């Protein structure tokens, strides 16, 4: 079933991942509307913008999140 809104619970789980990677929460943006496909990108101001994928199971998407963040960071 497609995800229609990113809830506080989803955001909390995403922030657990970004915390584990040592990212400052002030530099992470998580829009409440998921996208098709989800996107993780660095903004021109240096912040990390994380759009949850609307069509993928959240737990699967979350499991791949660290890899995608590292790719965006060039690590």
Backbone as JSON, one array per atom type, in Angstrom:
{
  "sequence": "XXXXXXXXXXXXXXXXXXXXXXXXXXXXXXXXXXXXXXXXXXXXXXXXXXXXXXXXXXXXXXXXXXXXXXXXXXX",
  "N": [[0.85, -1.18, 0.0], [0.64, 2.19, -0.88], [2.52, 4.83, 0.65], [1.13, 7.65, 2.12], [1.54, 9.86, 3.74], [4.22, 11.15, 5.66], [4.74, 10.24, 8.81], [5.11, 11.29, 12.3], [6.24, 9.15, 13.61], [7.58, 7.85, 11.5], [9.44, 9.86, 10.87], [10.9, 9.96, 13.25], [12.17, 7.45, 13.18], [13.75, 7.76, 10.89], [15.42, 9.83, 11.77], [16.79, 8.47, 13.76], [18.44, 6.89, 12.2], [19.95, 8.88, 10.84], [21.15, 10.07, 13.04], [22.76, 7.95, 13.91], [24.64, 8.0, 11.96], [26.03, 10.21, 12.55], [25.05, 12.68, 11.81], [24.0, 16.06, 12.06], [20.93, 17.0, 13.35], [19.83, 19.46, 12.73], [20.59, 19.88, 10.16], [19.16, 18.27, 8.53], [16.46, 17.72, 6.44], [13.16, 16.61, 6.27], [10.62, 16.2, 4.32], [7.02, 16.1, 4.66], [5.52, 14.9, 2.73], [5.66, 12.02, 0.86], [7.6, 10.88, -2.0], [7.62, 9.82, -5.46], [9.92, 8.49, -7.39], [11.41, 7.99, -4.09], [13.74, 10.42, -2.82], [17.05, 11.35, -2.01], [19.04, 14.0, -1.3], [21.66, 16.46, -1.45], [21.29, 19.77, -0.54], [21.82, 23.11, -1.87], [22.57, 24.7, 0.26], [23.87, 22.98, 1.87], [22.4, 21.31, 3.49], [20.8, 18.13, 4.09], [18.33, 16.65, 2.25], [15.63, 14.55, 2.61], [13.44, 12.61, 1.0], [10.92, 10.39, 1.56], [10.27, 7.27, -0.02], [7.31, 6.75, -1.7], [6.19, 4.41, -2.71], [7.62, 2.18, -1.9], [8.03, -0.31, 0.65], [8.17, 1.0, 3.89], [9.95, 0.01, 5.87], [11.8, -1.42, 4.33], [12.82, 0.62, 2.7], [13.92, 2.26, 4.68], [15.93, 0.58, 5.64], [17.78, 0.68, 3.57], [18.53, 3.29, 3.64], [20.95, 4.32, 5.01], [23.0, 3.59, 3.18], [22.27, 5.07, 0.9], [22.48, 7.68, 1.87], [25.23, 7.81, 2.37], [26.16, 7.62, -0.27], [25.23, 10.05, -1.34], [26.74, 11.77, 0.16], [29.16, 11.25, -0.82], [30.79, 9.31, 0.24]],
  "CA": [[0.0, 0.0, 0.0], [1.47, 3.39, -0.97], [2.59, 5.72, 1.8], [0.53, 8.92, 1.73], [2.1, 10.93, 4.56], [5.33, 10.76, 6.53], [4.27, 10.52, 10.17], [6.14, 11.55, 13.31], [6.93, 7.87, 13.85], [8.52, 7.67, 10.39], [10.51, 10.85, 11.03], [11.74, 9.51, 14.37], [13.0, 6.33, 12.71], [14.74, 8.33, 9.97], [16.4, 10.56, 12.57], [17.64, 7.47, 14.41], [19.45, 6.52, 11.2], [20.88, 10.0, 10.62], [21.94, 10.2, 14.28], [23.77, 6.9, 13.94], [25.67, 8.37, 10.99], [26.68, 11.41, 13.06], [24.54, 13.88, 11.15], [23.31, 17.01, 12.91], [19.51, 17.08, 12.99], [19.55, 20.78, 12.17], [20.97, 19.87, 8.75], [18.37, 17.24, 7.85], [15.08, 18.09, 6.15], [12.34, 15.46, 5.91], [9.27, 16.65, 3.96], [5.92, 15.24, 5.1], [4.93, 14.24, 1.57], [6.57, 11.11, 0.19], [7.74, 11.09, -3.44], [7.73, 8.66, -6.36], [10.54, 7.69, -6.32], [12.02, 8.75, -3.0], [14.97, 11.1, -3.21], [17.93, 11.86, -0.97], [19.96, 14.89, -2.0], [22.27, 17.56, -0.72], [20.84, 21.07, -1.03], [22.91, 24.06, -2.08], [22.99, 25.25, 1.55], [24.58, 21.92, 2.58], [21.48, 20.43, 4.2], [20.42, 16.88, 3.46], [16.88, 16.55, 2.09], [15.27, 13.14, 2.51], [12.05, 12.32, 0.64], [10.59, 8.98, 1.68], [9.68, 6.68, -1.23], [5.88, 6.48, -1.46], [5.77, 3.09, -3.18], [8.41, 1.1, -1.29], [7.74, -0.54, 2.07], [9.0, 1.91, 4.67], [11.06, -0.7, 6.54], [12.81, -1.72, 3.31], [13.42, 1.9, 2.33], [14.73, 2.68, 5.82], [17.11, -0.28, 5.7], [18.72, 1.12, 2.54], [18.8, 4.71, 3.81], [22.36, 4.66, 5.27], [23.77, 3.46, 1.94], [21.93, 6.19, 0.03], [23.05, 8.89, 2.46], [26.68, 7.78, 2.1], [26.36, 7.93, -1.69], [25.02, 11.49, -1.53], [27.85, 12.45, 0.82], [30.4, 10.93, -1.53], [31.61, 8.42, 1.07]],
  "C": [[0.89, 1.25, 0.0], [1.39, 4.23, 0.31], [2.07, 7.09, 1.37], [1.07, 10.1, 2.52], [3.21, 10.36, 5.43], [4.95, 11.2, 7.94], [5.45, 10.84, 11.1], [6.93, 10.28, 13.6], [7.95, 7.6, 12.75], [9.73, 8.61, 10.56], [11.45, 10.44, 12.16], [12.67, 8.39, 13.95], [14.08, 6.82, 11.76], [15.82, 9.05, 10.76], [17.29, 9.62, 13.38], [18.77, 7.06, 13.48], [20.45, 7.66, 11.03], [21.73, 10.25, 11.86], [23.07, 9.18, 14.31], [24.91, 7.17, 12.97], [26.39, 9.66, 11.4], [26.23, 12.7, 12.41], [23.78, 14.76, 12.15], [21.86, 17.14, 12.44], [19.12, 18.43, 12.39], [19.81, 20.83, 10.67], [20.25, 18.8, 7.96], [16.95, 17.75, 7.67], [14.33, 16.84, 5.69], [10.93, 15.98, 5.6], [8.21, 15.62, 4.36], [5.24, 14.51, 3.95], [5.96, 13.3, 0.94], [6.58, 11.37, -1.32], [7.8, 9.75, -4.18], [8.75, 8.99, -7.42], [11.04, 8.6, -5.2], [13.36, 9.32, -3.44], [15.74, 11.52, -1.96], [18.95, 12.72, -1.69], [20.51, 15.95, -1.05], [21.8, 18.86, -1.36], [22.02, 22.02, -1.16], [23.41, 24.67, -0.78], [23.69, 24.2, 2.42], [23.67, 20.96, 3.34], [21.19, 19.18, 3.39], [18.9, 16.81, 3.43], [16.53, 15.09, 1.81], [13.78, 13.02, 2.23], [11.85, 10.82, 0.73], [9.95, 8.5, 0.37], [8.25, 6.25, -0.92], [5.49, 5.04, -1.78], [6.52, 1.91, -2.55], [7.96, 0.91, 0.15], [8.7, 0.3, 2.9], [10.18, 1.19, 5.31], [12.16, -1.06, 5.56], [13.56, -0.46, 2.9], [14.37, 2.36, 3.43], [16.02, 1.87, 5.93], [18.19, 0.13, 4.7], [19.15, 2.57, 2.72], [20.27, 5.02, 4.1], [23.22, 4.6, 4.0], [23.51, 4.66, 1.03], [22.49, 7.52, 0.57], [24.55, 8.95, 2.19], [26.98, 8.11, 0.65], [26.23, 9.43, -1.96], [26.19, 12.28, -0.93], [29.19, 12.18, 0.13], [31.33, 10.04, -0.73], [31.65, 7.02, 0.53]]
}
